[in-house]
Amino acid sequence: MSTTRLSALDSAFLAVETPTAHMHVGWAAVFDPPADRAAPSFEELRDHIGSRLGRAPRYRQLIRRVPLGLNTPVWTDDPAFDVDRHVLPAASDRLGDVVEQSTSEPLPRDRPLWQMSIAPRLEDGRIGLVGKAHHCMVDGIAAVELGSLLLDPDPEPPPAELDDWSPRPLPVPARLVGEGMLDLAQRPLELAGVAARIANSPGRLAEIADRAGQAVRALIGSARPATPVEPLNVPNSPRRHLAQVSRPLEELRGIKTAFGTKLNDVILAASSGAMRRLLSRQGETPIALKTMVPVNVRDRGDAGELGNRISFIFVNLPCDEPDPARRLQRVHAETSQRKRAGEPQGADDVVQSVSLLPTPLQRPVSRFLASPRTFNLTVSNIPGPRERLYMRGCELKEAYPIVPLADRHALAIGVTNVGESLCFGIYSDRESLPESDLLTRDLEESIDELVEASSPREAAHIA
């Protein structure tokens, strides 16, 4: 049986990882204990997680590199898999400490690339869970879906699932080399097949030309240089911190409705106002910040697949604009234009085409795409669950995304919804941005400004 090879994008997330830039995505979740029974122990929660791993085979696979770097790595079963190496008791009853201890360490490459730390009783009596998985393994959408594998729509979980998993033998180096070279040899044949299909279907030429135009626009957006700014684009430390903000989802939807924009535009405008405050407090002149905004390009039929099926657009956050309503209008105009131009699809084509480059060239291309000359920060909106969900009878109340920081990037903002709340995870380099907790106040004030601007009186005045 052939092995599963990492895609060019999956492999890129391995390539850009450094000792001070840990490329894991994740979440910090808080659960209420059951009202009618004792809260589950760490051991019960660990066993619950272990019993669900049959639903996600990648969680029991590790990465094997191809000798001589002839091709991208492959996924293989871990013959020494042990859930105790991945589900760990937290060393603190403070969620912030659990996040910092977990996310400030890279994931060991000698085992499947995920880990969960559980605090069965936080200082406020709730249950805390911090999960992380390497970005080469999942994107933000898949991370949320994998997290939901641990959850159920009812407080009482169904009976434990039968799991008769046993690892397949590790491939020998000669097989890795042979399959790697065979895949490389097939690439020209695949390109020839595409050319033949186009020749037999001239009507597709217009579609191909359109996609090529989208790819060119995406390349131009990537190549347009960002201006590195302090304190966002300085050398990293390995230390991480997660500040948290939760707001009613309906509140931000009200802003969206008042201005006729998308919810993601409101999130970007709120982030823009927060960054304006940060730059001003640091003594910097607020400027527009080139921001990477991930876009999900999964088809409906791919919803359960792991790996990365994200693209991106680059948006100029108008931090130089003092008026909150105009910030939102500028964001909406730009995101609408970029989506109409097909830039997410074009960027996806560009990323997919990286796999056609010789393997030694893929690493420098990946590092260019992750550099502060390409973008200043990331703002990622990840759809979450609307229904109530439970883990062993414990109701999920909050979940704050962890969006990875590439080298010389000190801040990323992740957003997801849990029920009727919108949870902002402000993930930062602890040493480069030591006052990152102040960003919670900045973000709250920025949202408050937009709420005020969306009141009927103010919206009519702006219109």
Secondary structure as UniProt FT lines:
FT   STRAND          4..5
FT   HELIX           8..15
FT   TURN            19..20
FT   STRAND          24..32
FT   HELIX           42..51
FT   HELIX           53..55
FT   HELIX           57..60
FT   STRAND          61..64
FT   HELIX           67..69
FT   STRAND          74..77
FT   TURN            79..80
FT   HELIX           83..85
FT   STRAND          87..89
FT   HELIX           95..103
FT   TURN            109..110
FT   STRAND          114..119
FT   TURN            123..124
FT   STRAND          127..134
FT   TURN            135..137
FT   HELIX           140..148
FT   TURN            149..150
FT   HELIX           173..200
FT   TURN            202..203
FT   HELIX           204..223
FT   TURN            230..232
FT   STRAND          240..248
FT   HELIX           249..259
FT   HELIX           263..281
FT   TURN            282..283
FT   STRAND          289..296
FT   HELIX           300..302
FT   TURN            303..304
FT   STRAND          310..317
FT   TURN            319..320
FT   HELIX           324..340
FT   TURN            341..342
FT   HELIX           343..353
FT   HELIX           354..356
FT   HELIX           359..369
FT   TURN            372..374
FT   STRAND          377..382
FT   STRAND          390..391
FT   TURN            392..393
FT   STRAND          394..402
FT   TURN            407..408
FT   STRAND          411..418
FT   TURN            419..420
FT   STRAND          421..429
FT   TURN            430..432
FT   TURN            434..437
FT   HELIX           438..453
FT   HELIX           456..462
//
